[in-house]
Amino acid sequence: MKSPAPRPDDRAVPPQRLTIKDIAARAGVSIGSVSYALNGRPGVSEATRLRVLTVAEELGWVPDNAARRLAGAQTDTVGLVLPQGTAKSLGVAPWFMEFIGGVATVLAEAGYGMMMQVVAGLDAELDVYRKWSRGRLVDGVILVDLRADDPRIEAVRTLGLPAVVAGPPEVADGLTCVWTNDGAAAQEAVRYLAALGHRDIARVSGPADIVHVKIRQRATEETAAELGLRIRTWHTDYSVESGRRATREILLSTPRPTAILYDDDLGAVTGLAVARELNFRVPEDVSLLAWDDSNLCQTTFPPLSAMSHDVLGYGAHLTRRLLEVLAGAPPASHEDVTPRITPRASTAPPS
């Protein structure tokens, strides 16, 4: 016996589709705030973002990218945090501009975006990773300028936030890392200056607690001791002003070093300007050697000798490894190309 056909009144009425208006009403915020929160955009406080995401989940709201975040799926976004000082110098510092260019190129090819945050210090950076993880705003992060026993390593591991480290395996502590042999490059730089006849060398370095600075420092001192050279180091924060101050102290010191080895290209360009201000000739009175070769080094007069490194390629290499981690690759250490000396007109035998 056939069941009677259902009357129109008996048919189930499809549930009304939820809208962001419903979420806004339940959360007690504006529609615009809901849109910002669900799409991971700035414009709302962290507390509001979490309230909106919680209400959306309770209501079963699963549209587009917001749904993927709520379900724990990919966001197709990678995070990069920069310190405030670095961000201020982006317009004149080629290293990070080239590095970001390499990262962005690979991400674009893979259909990913980049979320970049500027922070005032380490505590603020750790807070950013917590927010990104809690809100499921990024799939993974790139960690730069690592320190010894860096708390960021344990933080991303505890948060379950996939990461790749721009640094050697001894600081990556089991995370995937991409690194260059800065020790070997520093040895080559010192040997090159020694071969020109320099016996008294100054080094203008970055912050003393950064791992790559420590590695270069150790290799520089060991090679100088082996060759019977005098090495003195001035630590800076990589800013133009600190580089200018260090170079001025070096050139006015007694005895005055005959060569200066800089940890970055911007520092070397700044040093060249200071030498001219003080009426020192380059390279007749003092030789200058930069790290991280860039267009800046090649367009100065005289053009600067440099430890050449494909920074754009390094950023691209890091990003490819992060995408491999996101695809399930096990942690691994990957050595990038070692910087090599490119002699130009800013280095010569001492007068």
Secondary structure, 3 states (H helix, E strand, C coil): CCCCCCCHHHCCCCCCCCCHHHHHHHHCCCHHHHHHHHCCCCCCCHHHHHHHHHHHHHHCCCCHHHHHHHCCCCCCEEEEEEEHHHHHCCCCCHHHHHHHHHHHHHHHHHCCEEEEEEECCHHHHHHHHHHHHHHCCCCEEEECCCECCCHHHHHHHHHCCCEEEECCHHHHCCCEEEECCHHHHHHHHHHHHHHHCCCEEEEEECCCCEHHHHHHHHHHHHHHHHHCCEEEEEECCCCHHHHHHHHHHHHCCCCCCCEEEECCHHHHHHHHHHHHHCCCCCCCCCEEEEECCCHHHHHCCCCCEEEECCHHHHHHHHHHHHHHHHCCCCCCEEECCCCEEECCCCCCCCC
